[in-house]
Amino acid sequence: MDRLEPAKLYYFDASPFARLCRVLIDEWHVPVQMIDVSYPLPDDFFKINPLGQVPTLKTIGETIFPTSQIVEQLWAMTEEAQEPFLDPLADRQLLAIILELSDFLVNAVHIEFAGLETVGENRLGFDMKERDFLRVQNGLDWLEDRAGTWLTGDEPNVCDYALTCLLLWSDSRRPITWRNRKNIADIVDRLAERPSFKSTVPAPMT
């Protein structure tokens, strides 16, 4: 019998979203082939993902994105439940919030890196970059208030891993203030020492 072609994860090294998927693949021992793509993504990547984004997971007859859907698919591909745990229904909102905070932060940093400044009248009434940074800080306050040993209870959860990927990305690209939140800092420091995180540290910016 012919062996089925393995699932493929398209990623680039610096993406905090792709790092979450790479860490989970390692932790859950899911058989997925990693395909490192260049940044910025080439135009022909739109043939793989119409949004031109990573991570993108290709399984037999299916292309899966965005990140939240990939995470649920990877969990479904595990042979048995193991840390970090995921309840696709109970954890969906919290995971979505953390991934949205990641979107806000990445967008704000990219605006900053690109040197984009207001060139005309700002009719929005607020600075988009600063609003995104504010959303991140307020979101971290909300997470800190609800966190204990972990974000969702007494065991590590995918949401803890997503938050750690976000804040370690910030440290490596554009540091923000977050270590003043003790519960969050403890979670990040514990997870950052795991082999799955140590093996996926992004290359330094050049």
C-alpha positions, 0 to 999 in steps of 0.5 A, spaced: 500 500 500 502 506 498 504 511 503 500 517 504 503 524 502 505 527 509 501 534 511 506 540 510 506 546 514 508 552 510 512 557 515 517 563 515 522 563 521 520 570 524 512 569 524 509 568 531 503 565 528 507 559 524 512 559 531 505 556 535 504 551 529 511 549 529 511 548 537 505 544 537 507 540 532 513 538 536 509 538 543 504 533 540 509 529 535 504 530 529 507 528 523 508 534 519 513 536 513 516 543 515 517 548 509 520 554 510 519 560 505 522 566 504 520 573 507 517 577 504 512 571 501 513 570 493 507 572 489 506 565 487 505 563 494 498 566 493 496 560 489 497 556 495 494 561 500 489 566 497 491 571 503 498 570 501 500 568 509 503 563 513 502 559 516 498 554 511 497 547 512 496 542 506 493 536 508 490 531 503 485 534 499 485 540 503 489 547 505 487 549 512 488 557 514 488 561 518 492 559 525 486 558 529 484 552 524 490 549 523 491 549 531 484 545 531 487 541 525 493 539 529 489 537 535 485 533 531 491 529 528 494 527 535 494 520 537 492 522 544 491 528 548 497 531 551 500 537 554 498 543 551 491 541 552 486 544 547 478 544 548 476 546 541 470 549 544 471 552 551 478 555 548 476 558 542 474 565 544 481 566 548 485 563 543 482 568 538 483 574 542 490 572 543 491 571 536 488 578 535 492 581 539 498 578 535 495 581 529 494 588 532 502 588 535 505 585 528 501 590 524 503 596 529 510 594 528 510 593 521 507 600 520 513 602 524 518 598 520 516 601 514 516 608 516 509 609 514 507 616 516 501 620 516 501 624 509 494 627 509 489 629 514 487 624 519 480 623 518 479 617 523 481 621 529 486 616 532 493 614 530 492 607 527 499 604 530 498 607 537 491 604 537 494 597 536 499 598 541 494 600 546 489 594 544 495 590 546 497 593 552 489 593 554 489 586 552 495 583 556 492 587 562 485 583 561 489 576 560 493 578 567 487 579 571 484 572 569 491 568 569 493 564 575 498 558 574 496 558 567 491 562 563 485 557 563 487 552 569 492 548 573 495 545 566 498 548 560 494 550 554 494 552 547 492 559 549 499 559 554 503 557 548 500 562 543 501 568 548 508 566 549 509 566 542 507 573 541 511 576 547 517 572 545 516 575 538 515 582 541 522 581 545 526 579 538 523 584 534 520 590 537 520 590 545 513 592 548 512 592 556 509 586 559 514 583 564 510 588 569 505 583 569 507 577 574 502 572 572 504 572 564 511 573 565 511 567 569 507 563 564 512 565 559 518 564 562 516 557 564 514 555 557 520 559 554 525 553 557 521 548 553 525 544 548 520 546 543 521 553 544 528 553 544 528 550 537 524 555 534 527 561 536 527 566 530 534 568 527 536 575 529 534 581 525 539 583 520 
